[in-house]
Amino acid sequence: MNLSLLSRYAFFAFCALFTLVSLPFISHEWIWPFTLTTAVLSLIGIADLLQTRHAVRRNYPILGNIRYLVEGIRPEIRQYLLEGDAEQLPFSRAQRSLVYARAKNEGADKAFGTLSDVYRNDFEFISHSMRPAPLSDPAGFRVDIGGPQCSQPYSASLFNISAMSFGSLSANAIRALNQGAKLGNFYHDTGEGSISPYHREHGGDLVWELGSGYFGCRTEEGLFDPERFAAQAASPQVKMIEIKLSQGAKPGHGGILPKHKITKEIASTRGVPMGQDCISPSCHSAFSTPIELLQFIARLRELSGGKPVGFKLCLGHPWEFMGIVKAMLETAILPDFIVVDGKEGGTGAAPLEFTDHLGVPLREGLLFVHNTLVGSNLRDKIKLGASGKIVSAFDIARVLAIGADWANSARGFMFAIGCIQSQSCHTNKCPTGVATQDPLRQRALVVEDKAQRVYNFHRNTLKALAEMLAAAGLEHPSQIDAKHLVQRLSATEIKLFSQQHLFLAPGELLSGQIKGEFYERMWHMARADSFEPAELAS
């Protein structure tokens, strides 16, 4: 017991003793640095003994602090020294390196063969053709969005910047993203934080995301304000309106921007007062049923002068989305587009349980939405976007193969402007100036340089997609299908996506002859007049 006590306090005792013994000799040139050092360490040891928060420091004065120092830099040590190229935390070094190379216009070619284990379960690839197609110009990879009820359709790029708000991102990050979008002729989703002056500075195409807080078009009580909406939506820079029903990383979760983080710029952009918490409710106040949602869509389309209006969601209860589709059939009101967000999507901050255990992953959510629209004969009238951990040409091809018309990326474009995945977005201490409102930190982000990198990343990713499609014998992304993608299921079995996934036939949900008990049961549970499920006879 005494030996244990001695070992725990030995270093502290040595520092204190050395300080006391050496004090009479402090005038000697060679000894005062050591005396000063041990004196400081002794004071730290005394503080450790007196504090009550950390048991390790009380039991191991001075030395116990090493534990907290090492723990503080553990993520950096792991990321830079120990992390494998394929470890996704949440993006692997290989994924990040690919984005950095393409953003800098550097070659992303690999020598000596693949580093991937092609025999592991879940390995995916595109099957190539004996007769490759001519290489297509990626500038033609565009999607026309706007159904029969839309008078101002929009031609969108196949690859765009997903929703990230000013407030979450810095002013310079918003500037760089929007200028890059302008250079590359693709769109920049505003996120639910509304349209800031920095979104307008370079004139890049905008998709205005409307969340439950109705930022930029709200009354003092936080309700939807049609006049303010119409004034903002009239801007030629605003190409589409996107209602956010839920977000992949935290579906069903509202948010609070604390009052101490609200700057005058954020307050002006969002239309909220200074000195109060900015609350984003967990659900919308403008509608409460599927039919009311579609009526709200029709209202926004009219107020915006006929621009495309759609909604974004992370799939939750399947009957709720099917209820929206039933409401489309009942009211004949259609959204122009739907963006499916996967639970693997990112966020500045969310409860761990939400990011890990809530929401449907992108592939299953996208396939369900695609099948439901096909089965109700609406798929050809509504365009589908996909977002959630998309950074490479193969990521884009994978979502196109199971139903998407285009893809969005948030964190991919964050990497392009310098994000190093420090995972400090919620601390206001982003080391690269991307996700912070600290003016000194965001000064490090040089807009002109990073805007060019955004443009390069977009252009080089679509160029890589064109090359992959040509190898598969395809000339346009719209031709890629589930039969072109392959997945390994075991050491001895691989399957095409078309064999692995269930795809409904056109009109199948309306015919009454529905393949699969799941789709049949969910369809019968869905209601156009409520998000609550219908009771089924046992």
N, C-alpha and C positions, 0 to 999 in steps of 0.2 A: 504493500500500500504506500509506504514511504518512498520506495523507489519510483512508483508511478507518479506520486506527487512531485518528486524531484525532477523527473523527466519533463513533466508538463510545464513547470515554472523555471526550468534551468536557464533558458535563453533570456527570459525577462530578468531573472536574478543577476545573470552575468552583465547585462546592459546597465542595470542600476548600480551594481558594484563597481564596474569599470568607470562609470561617470563620477561616482563619489571619490574613488581613489585618484583619478586623473585630474580632478579639478585644481589641486595645488600646482600642477605642472602645465596648466593650460596656456601659459605664456610661451611655452616651447613651440616652435614653428611646426614641428612634425607631429605633435600630439593633438592639437586642438581640433583638426577635422574628425578624428576618431571620437573625441569627447562629445563634440556636437552631435555626431551621428547617434551615439549610444544614448545621449540625453533625449533626443527626439523619439527614439524607439522606446525609451523608458516611459515617456509621457503617453505614448500610444498604448503601452502595456497597462498603465494605470487607468486610462480611459476604458480599455477592454474589461478590466476587473470591475469597474463601477457601472458599466452599462448593463441593461437587463434584457435587451432584445435578442441577443445571439448567445446561445449556450456554448458554442464552440469557442468563441472569443473569450468568454469568462474562464473556460477550462484551459485554454491554450493562449494566454496573452501574447501578443505580437505575432506569433507563428500562425494563430488561427485566422489572421487576416489573409494569409496566402490562399486559403480555400476560396474566399469570396473574390479575390483578384483573379484567380484562374477561372472561376465560374463565370465571371464577367466577360472574359474574352474567349470562352469556350466556343461560341458559334463561329467566331472568326478563325480560330485555330482549326476547327473542323472543316470549315469551308475552304480554306486556303492550303491546308497541309494534309488532312486526313480523308476528305470526301472523295469517293470514287466518281469517275466520269459519268456513270449511269445512275447515281443515287439522286432521286428527285425530291428535293427538300426546299420548296415544292418543285423547283425546276432544277434539273441536273446541270452539271458543269458543261456537258456536251451540248445541251439545249441553249444555254446562255452563250457559249462560245460561238455557236452557229449564228445567233442573232447579232452578236458583236461583230463578227466577221462580215456579215452581209451589210450591216449598218455602216461599217467603215469602207465598204466596197473592196474588201479583201477576198481572196479566194477561200472558199469553204470546202475545197476538195480534200479527200483523205487518201493517204498512201498505204499500201501493204494490206488492204482488205478491211472488212468491217470489224468493229470491236463488239458488235452485238452477238449474243448467243442465238443463232437462228434456229436452234432446236429446243429453246425454252418454251414452256406453255405460254400462250397469248402473244407470241411473236406474230407481227402483221407485216404484210407486204402487198404490193400491187403486181398483178401478173402482167407480163409484157407480151407484145405481139411479134410474130414472125415477120410482119410487114409494118414497121413503124410508120407513123403518119408524118407529114411535113410539119416542121416546127411552126407553131402559131405565134402571132404577135400578142403578147400579154396585154397590150393596150386595149384589145378587143374583148377582154374578159370582164364583161359588165352585165348587170342584171337590171331589167326594166321593172320598176316597182310602181304600182298604181293600178288598182282594179277599175272596173266599169263605173264606180261611184266617185272616182278621183279625176279631177280636171287638170291637175298639174303633176303628172307622173315624173319620176326621177330615175335617171340612169345611174345606178350605183356600181362602184368597183366591186370585184369579187372579194376583196380583202380590205377591211376598214378598221378604224380605231374605235374600240369598244368604250362603253360609258365609264368616264372618270371625271369627277367634279372638281371645279375650282374650289379650293378650300381643303380638299384632300390632296390635290396637286398644287404646286406652286404656280405663280404667275408665269415664270419663265418656262416651266414645263408645258403649260397650256399654250404659250406662244410658239414654242418649238413644234409641238404636235400639230397645231393648226397650220403653221407655215409649211410643214412637211406634207400635210394633206393637200394644201393648195398646189404645191409643186408636183405632186403625184396624181392629182385629180381623183382623190378618194375622200370619203367623209370622215368626220370627227364627231363622235357622240359626246354631247356636253356632260353626261351624267345628270343626276337629279338636282345638282346645285345651281342650275339655270345657266343663262348665257352671260358671261362676264365680258368686260371690255377687252380682255386678252383673247377671248374667242373671236372677237370681231377684227382684231388688229391686222391680220394678214388675209382675211377674206376667204378662208377655206370653207368648203361645204360643211354645214352643221346638221346633225340630227338632234333635235331638242327633246331631251328626256324629261318626262313629266312624272315625278314621284308623288307620293301621298302628301307631301308638304306643299305641293303646288308652288315651288319656289320660282319667283319671277312673274307669277300670275296669281297671287293670293290676296285675300282680304286681310284686314288686321286680325281677324279671328282665325286665320289659317285655312279658310275655305277657298274654293276655286273662284277666280274673278275673270269672267268672260271678256271684259273690255281690255284688261291688261294682257290677257292671253292673245287676243286678236292683234293688238299693237305689236307684241313681240314676234308673233308668227308671221306677220306681214313682211318681215325682212327677207329680201331675196337670198340672203345667205342661208336661211333656214330652209332646208329641202324636205324634211320629213318630221313628223311628230311621233314620239314613242312613249306610250304610257307604261311606266314600270309597275307591274303587279308584284313581282318578287325578284330577288337577286340571288344568284347561285350560292354565294358563300354564306348568306344569312337570310334565307327565305323566311317570310313571316315575322321578321324582326325589324322593329322601327329603329330610330337612331336619335341621339341627342348630341348636338355640337355645343359644348359648354360655353357659357357667356364669355369666359375669359379668353377663349380662342377665337371669338368673333371680331374680326377687324372691320373697319368702316367699309372697305371694298366688298367683303363677304356680305355684310348687312345690306349694302346697296344692291348687289347682284341678286341676292335671294329675296329681297323685299321683307326683311325681318328687322326688328328694332335692336339697337345696341343695348347691352346691359341685361339681356334675358337669354336663357337657354334657347337654342334653335331646335325645335322638336320636329322630327319626321315620324308621323304615326305609323303603326304597323299595317294599317289598311286605309283605303281611300274613303273619303266622305262624299264624293260626287256620285257614287253608285254603290249598290249593295247586292245586286243580283246580276246574273249573266245578261239578261235583257237590258238592264240599266247600263251595264258596261258598253254594250253595243250602241245604245242611244247616246252615250257620252262620246263614243268614237265618231258618230255621225255629226254631233254638235261641234266637235273639234275640227272635223273636216270642213264644215261650213264656215266656222270662224276663221280658219286659216286660208280661206279662199280656194279650197279644193286640193290642198296638198295631201300626200299620202299620210295616213294615220294608222298606226298599228300598236301592238303591245309586246312587252318583253316579260317572260316569266321563267322561273325555275319550276319544273313540273312537281306538283305535290300530289294531292288526292286526284286520281285519274278521272273520277266522275265530274270534278269541277270543270276541267277543260272540256270534257265532252258536253257538259251543260252549256258552255259558251258556244260550242258548235251547234247544239240544238237550238239555241237562241238565234244563231245566224240563219238557220233554216226557217225558223218561225217568223223572224222580223224582216228577212231579206237584206239586213244590214251586214256588210262584210268589212273586216279590217283589210287594209291593203297589204299588210305584212305582219308576221309574228317572228320575234327573235326568241329562240330557246336558249336559256342559260343553264349550264351544268353546275352541279354542286361543287365541282372542282374549280369554279371561278374564284377570282381573288377579291379582296376587300382591304380597306385600310385597317379595320379592326372589327372583330366579331367574337362572341363567346366561343370557346373551344368546342363545346358540344354542338353548336350550330355548324361550324365549318367541318367537323368530323362526322356528324351523325344526322344531319337534316338535309332533305332535298334529294332529288333524283339526279344521278350523273348524266352528263350531256348525251351520251349515245342512246341510252334508254329513253330519256325524255324526248329527244329529237325524233327517234323512230316512232314513239307513241303519237306525237303530234302529227307527224307526216301521215301515219296510217289512218288516224282519225279523220283527217281532211280528205284523204283519198277515199276512205270508206263512205264519206258523206257527199262525194262528188263536188268538193270545194277546192281541191288541191290546185287545180289549174287557175283559180281565181285569186289565190293568196300566196305571196312569196314567203319563203322561210329563211331566216338567218340563224346562225349558230355561234355561240360564244362560250368559252371555257377552256383555258389552257391550250390555246392554239398558237404555235409559233413557227411552224415549218410548213413547207409545201405538202408534205405527206399528211400533216394534221388537217390541212384544208381538204385534201382529196378524200380523207376518211369521212368527214362530215358530209361532203357532197354525195358520196356513195350511198348514204343511208337517208337522204332526203333533203338536205339543205340546198339553198340556191346560192348563198354566199356565207362568208365567215367574218367574224370580228375578233380582234385581239386587244386586250388591255395591257397585260404585263409584258407581252412581246414588244410593244411599242415603248413601254417604260424602259426595258433593257436597251432599246435603240437610243434613248436619250441619256443613258448613263446609269440606270439603276443597277446596283450590284447585289440585290437580294439580301440586304442587311436586315430585313424584316423589322424595321424601326419606323414604319409609315405612321403609326399612331402616336409617336413620341414627339413629333415636331423637330426631331434631330436627325433627319435623313442626311447621310454623309455626302450625297451627291447633288442635293438641292432639288430633287424631283418631288418628294412628298413632304414639303415643309412650308410654313409661312414665315420662317425666319429670313429676313432680308439678306443677311450676310451669307447664310448657307446657300440660298438660291442664286446668289451672285456667281457661284461657281459654275452654274449651268449656262453656257454661252449659246444663246438662241440660234444664231445663224449656223453655227457648227452642228448643233443637234438637229435642227430642222433638216439639214442635208442628210443626216444619218437616218431620220425617219423616212425620207424619200427613198434613200438607197435600200433600206430594209424592205420596204413595200415592193419596190421594183425588182430586186433580186429574188425575193420569195416567189413572186408571180412568174418570173423567168424560170426558176427551178420547177414550178408547177407545170409550165408549158413543156419543159423537157420530159418530165415524168409522163405527161399525157401523150406526148408524141411516141414515147417508148411503148406505151400501151395501145398504140394504134388509134388514138383519139385526137381530134383537132380542136375541141372546145370543152371546157369544164362541164357544160350541160350534158355531155355525152357519157360522163362517168357514171357507173351503175354499181349496184351491190355485187354483181358477178365479177367485177374487176378487182375487188379486194379479197384477200385471203388471210385467214388466221389459223395459227397452229393451236390445236386443242390438247394434244398429248404428243409423246415421242413418236407415235405411229399414225397420227391422224391430223389432217388439215382440212379446212372447209372454206368454201367461198362464203362471203357475207350473205349472199342470196340463199344459201343452204342453211345457214346458221340462224338467221332471223326470220320471223314471220312478217310477211308483207300482205296487207289486205288488198283485195281487188277493188276497182272503182265501183262505188255505190254499194259495197257489201254491207255496210251498217244499215242502209235503208232497205235492203232486200229481205232482211230477216234471216238469211242464211249466213251466219257469221262464223268464221273459222276461229276456233279457240274459245274456251270457256271464259277466259279473262276479259277479252274485248266485249263479248256478249253480255257478261254480267255488269261491267262498268257502263255500257251503253244504256242498259235498262235502269241503272241507278241514277243516271244523269237527268237533271231537270233544267229547263230553260228559265224557270221563274225563281230559282233559288240555287245557292251553292251547296245547300244541304242535300244529302243523297235521298233518293226515293226509297221507300220501304219495299223490300222484295218479299214475295211469298216464299215461305220456307219449303 
